[in-house]
Amino acid sequence: MLALLCGGQGTPSDTVFDLVADQPAAEPVFIAATALLGADPREFVRARSADELSVDRSS
């Protein structure tokens, strides 16, 4: 499976990672992103409103 996420392409959503969130092949990517961002991206998007996800820092 290949997942491409393109920030700035439409309205940010808390479901952006739903397709790959539980895929074993994606886990290393989420681990690396968590280390860099200081938060798991899957939880980050679920804990914020669409407005919060739209700010430059988040998107």
C-alpha positions in Angstrom: 0.0 0.0 0.0 1.2 3.5 -0.8 -0.3 6.5 0.9 0.4 10.1 -0.3 -0.7 12.9 2.0 -0.6 16.4 0.4 -1.0 19.2 2.8 -2.9 22.1 1.4 -5.1 20.0 -0.9 -8.6 20.6 0.5 -10.0 20.9 4.0 -7.9 19.3 6.8 -9.7 16.4 8.5 -9.3 14.3 11.6 -9.7 11.3 9.4 -6.7 11.9 7.2 -4.8 8.9 8.6 -7.7 6.5 8.8 -6.7 4.5 5.8 -3.2 3.7 7.1 -3.4 4.3 10.9 -3.5 0.6 11.7 -1.3 -0.7 8.8 1.9 -2.4 10.1 3.9 -1.0 7.2 3.0 2.6 8.2 4.0 2.2 11.9 7.7 3.1 11.3 6.6 6.3 9.6 4.3 7.2 12.5 7.1 6.4 15.0 9.5 8.7 13.2 6.9 11.4 12.8 6.1 11.2 16.5 9.8 11.6 17.4 10.1 14.7 15.1 6.8 16.3 16.0 6.6 15.4 19.7 3.1 13.9 19.2 1.7 11.0 17.3 0.2 12.5 14.1 -2.9 10.2 14.4 -3.7 11.6 17.8 -2.7 15.1 16.8 -5.4 15.3 14.1 -8.1 13.7 16.2 -7.6 16.1 19.1 -7.9 19.3 17.0 -10.7 21.1 15.2 -10.7 21.7 11.4 -9.8 25.3 12.1 -6.9 24.3 14.3 -5.7 21.9 11.6 -5.9 24.7 9.0 -3.3 26.9 10.6 0.1 26.9 8.9 1.9 25.2 11.8 -0.4 22.2 11.7 -0.9 21.8 8.0 
